[in-house]
Amino acid sequence: MPSKEIIMYGTSWCPDCHRAKKAFRKKKIAYTWIDINKDDEGRAYVEKLNNGNRRVPTIIFPDGSMMVEPSTAELYKKFKELF
């Protein structure tokens, strides 16, 4: 699913997803949210990327890179690379 936007796959109950969303809000960086509990295609894609596992958040960046369950510091470092 190549994209020119940031796409975050996650679930509403995931604490790591809430933390990642907060990091994006704090830095005012737009992203598209896909709840894998409500989106079968999104869930299948996350499972494909993570060897059959539903690891969230799985974040896809416009440069083609991916982060899975990143820390806030890792996200901020990635933001500096991209922006």
C-alpha positions as CSV (number, residue, x, y, z in Angstrom):
1,M,0.0,0.0,0.0
2,P,2.4,2.7,-1.1
3,S,1.3,6.2,-0.1
4,K,2.4,9.8,0.0
5,E,1.0,10.2,3.5
6,I,1.7,8.7,6.9
7,I,-0.6,5.8,7.7
8,M,-0.9,4.5,11.3
9,Y,-2.6,1.1,11.8
10,G,-3.8,0.5,15.3
11,T,-6.6,-0.2,17.7
12,S,-8.7,2.0,20.0
13,W,-7.6,0.1,23.1
14,C,-3.9,0.1,22.5
15,P,-1.8,2.3,24.9
16,D,1.1,2.4,22.4
17,C,-1.3,3.7,19.7
18,H,-2.5,6.4,22.1
19,R,1.1,7.4,22.9
20,A,2.0,7.5,19.1
21,K,-1.1,9.6,18.3
22,K,-0.1,12.1,21.1
23,A,3.4,12.4,19.6
24,F,1.9,13.2,16.2
25,R,-0.5,15.8,17.7
26,K,2.3,17.4,19.7
27,K,4.4,17.9,16.5
28,K,1.3,18.8,14.5
29,I,2.0,16.0,11.9
30,A,-1.0,14.7,9.9
31,Y,-1.6,11.0,9.5
32,T,-4.3,8.7,8.4
33,W,-5.6,6.4,11.1
34,I,-6.8,2.8,10.3
35,D,-8.4,0.8,13.2
36,I,-7.5,-2.8,12.4
37,N,-10.5,-4.0,14.5
38,K,-12.8,-2.3,12.0
39,D,-10.9,-2.6,8.8
40,D,-10.3,-6.1,7.5
41,E,-8.0,-5.0,4.7
42,G,-5.9,-3.0,7.2
43,R,-5.7,-5.9,9.6
44,A,-4.6,-8.3,6.8
45,Y,-1.9,-5.7,5.8
46,V,-0.6,-5.4,9.3
47,E,-0.5,-9.2,9.7
48,K,1.4,-9.4,6.3
49,L,4.0,-6.8,7.4
50,N,4.5,-8.4,10.8
51,N,4.8,-12.1,9.9
52,G,1.2,-12.9,10.8
53,N,1.1,-10.8,14.0
54,R,-1.2,-7.9,14.8
55,R,1.5,-5.6,16.2
56,V,0.3,-2.0,16.6
57,P,0.9,0.7,16.1
58,T,2.4,-0.1,12.7
59,I,3.2,3.1,11.0
60,I,4.1,3.5,7.3
61,F,5.9,6.6,6.2
62,P,6.0,8.3,2.7
63,D,9.7,7.3,2.3
64,G,8.6,3.6,2.4
65,S,9.9,3.0,5.9
66,M,7.9,1.4,8.6
67,M,7.9,1.5,12.4
68,V,6.3,-1.0,14.7
69,E,5.6,-0.1,18.3
70,P,8.0,2.8,18.2
71,S,8.9,4.8,21.3
72,T,8.2,8.5,21.4
73,A,11.9,9.3,21.0
74,E,12.1,7.0,17.9
75,L,9.1,8.8,16.4
76,Y,10.6,12.3,17.0
77,K,13.8,11.1,15.4
78,K,11.9,9.9,12.4
79,F,9.9,13.2,12.2
80,K,13.3,15.1,12.1
81,E,14.4,12.9,9.2
82,L,11.2,13.5,7.2
83,F,10.5,17.1,8.0
